[in-house]
Amino acid sequence: MRSARFACICAAWIVGCANRESGLGTEGEAEAEAEAEGDCESAGLGWRATQTTGAPLARSAHTAVWTGAEMIVWGGTQPGSTRLHTGGRYRPLADTWLPTSTDPAPEPRVDHTAVWTGTAMIVWGGSEATGPLPSGGFRYDPSDDSWASITSVNAPEGRIQHTALWTGTEMIVWGGRPQSGIPVATGARYRRTRTPGSRWRRWARPSPAFCTRPCGPAPR
């Protein structure tokens, strides 16, 4: 039977608040002692395999975001370069998967980016099976398993191998390789607003001739 002392050590390790006054030692000491005893494995620390039943198809070059309650996986390619417009939602507390809707999901794509806004996932950029690199994007709302397109007015040119993040109020896209295949040092900021709904703001790396201090990073 696990002792109360080791149960407390594990709890302290998990929340990072080892109680020195109780004689449990520092957080590092608690970690080493608990690991040596193998006691914290039963507390859920370490690695645990995720459920495979109901999981999306095997893929690469996909994206994943964390909502605070579940991981949403979307897009990518299967062996043989078959692009996908499917995805899945993994809930770790229940260890279960749910599929994402495919109607009207974006066209199958790879090398795109995805960010979580706090209420929805935004997918942007990447490469589809045919045609030029898309400059459009989509919003996925897990609350009703629905997709909706976002505006492409003033959006940057389509690209792959770029980066994107959510600041808390807007998505910033930067860099990557557009249709030409040549890396660019341009980006844009996307924000949803109540009026007119959403918008993009674009910017470009300033010319060195106009820089009074070091310009932005070089293309990557």
N, C-alpha and C positions, 0 to 999 in steps of 0.2 A: 504494500500500500504506500502511495506517495506521501511523504511527510508534508505537514503544513508549511514547514520552512522552505522546502523546495518549491511548493506551489507559489509561495510568495516571491521567491527568486524569479520564477518564470514570469509572473505577472509584472514584476518590476522591469524585467528585460523588455517585455513587450511594450510597455508604455514609456520606458526610458526614465523611470523615477525610482531607482533603487533607494531604499530608505537606509541611510547610513546609521541613523540613531538606533535602529532596531538590530544593528549588528549584522546586516546582510552584506555589508561591504559596498564597493563602488559598482557602477553598472558593468564595467569591464570584468570585475571579479565575479559578479553574478553570472555574466555570460559564460565565462570560462568554466565555472563550477557546474552550472546547469548543463553545459555541453558535455563535460566530462561524465556526468551522471547519466546522460541520455534522457534526462527527465523531461526536457522541454520539447522533445519530438512529439510527445503526446499532447502538448499544449498547442500544436498547430504550427510550430516554427519549422523553417526549412522548406523544402520543395514538396509539392503535392501535384499529381497529374490532374489535369482538367478533364471533365466528362467528354467522351467522344461521341456518345449517342446524341444525335441531333445537331452535331457540329457542322459548320460549312464545309464545302469541298476543300481538299488540299489546294494550296495556292502559294504564290510568292508575289512580290511587288504590290502588295495590298496595303491598306492602312488600318489603324486601330485607334480608337479614342476611348477615354474613360469618362463616364457620366457622373460618377459619384456612387452609382449603384450597380452599373454593369459596363462591360466592355463591348463596343460595337466594332465589328470587323467588316470591311467592305472592299469589293473590287479585287484587282489582281489578275494573275494569270495562272492557268494550270499547265502542267507539263505538255509541251507541244504548242505553246504560245496561244492557247485559247483564252481570250480575255473574258472576264466575268463581270456581271452586274448584280451578283448576289452577295449576301452577307449574313451575319449572324450576331445575336446579342447574347453574351455570356454573363450569367448572374452567379458570382462566386458563392454567395451565401446559400443558394439553393443548389449550386453545381449543375445548372441546367442551361441549355441553349434554346433560343427562339430565332426563327429566320427573319430577315428583314424583307419588307415588301419589294417586289420587282416591278410594280405598276403604279406610277410611271417613273421608275428609277432611271438614273442616267444611263447612257449607252455604256456597254462594257468598256472598262478602261484600266490602265496600269500606270504606275509612276505618277499618280496624282497625289494630292495632299488632302488631309482631313483635319478639322479642328472642332472642338466642342465649345459651344457658346454659353453653356449653362442650361439651355433648353433644347438645342438642336445640334446636329452635326452638319458642318458645311464641307462638301466635297468640291474641290476645284482643280482644274488643270489635268495634266496627264495625257495619255495617248490612247486613242480609240483604234478599232481595227482598220478603219478606212478614213480617208479625208484628212484635212489639216488638223493640227493640234487644237483642241477645243479651248475657247476662252470663256466658256460658260461654266456655271456651277449649279449645284443643287443643295437644298437643305433637307435633312432627314429628321423628322420629329418622332422619337420613339413613343411618345405618349399616345399617338394614334396610328403609328406605323405608316406614316405618309411621307411622300416626297413632294417638293415644290422647287421650281427653278428660281435662281436668283438673277438679278439684272446683269446684263453684259455690257450696258452702256458705260463707256470709259474704263472697262476692264482691261487689264494688261493683255498683251498677245499671249496666246496659248503656249504652254511650255511644259517641259518635264524636268526632273531633277532639281526643282526649285524647293524653297522652304516656305512654310506658312505657320503662323501662330495666332492665338487669340489673346488680346491684351486685357480683356474684361469688357471692352466696348466695341472692338473692331478686329477684323482679321487683317494681318499684314502678310503679303506675298512678296518674295524677293528672289532675284537671281534665277538660275536655271538655264535650260537650253530651249529656245524657241524652234520654229520650223527649220530655220537655217542650220541648226546644230551648233551654232557658235554661242558660247556662254554670254549672258548679258548682265549688266549691273543696273537693272531697272526693277521697279516693284510698284505695288499699289496697295491701298488701304480700302477695305470694304466694311461698310457700316450699315446696319439696318436702322432705319429711322421711321417714325410714324408718318411723316410726310416728306417726300412722296413715297416712301416705303423702304428704299435702300439705295445706296449709291457707292460708287468707286471714286477714289481720289488717286491719281497717278503721279509719280515723280520719277525723275531720271537722275543718274549720277551727274553732277555738274562737271562742266568742262574744266580741265586743270587751269586754263587761262583765266577763269573767274574765281578760282579758289584762293581765299586768303589764309586758309589753314588746310591741312591734309584732307583731300577729298574722301568720299566714301570708299568702301572696300572695292578691290578690283573684281572683275567677273570671275566666277568659279564654275 
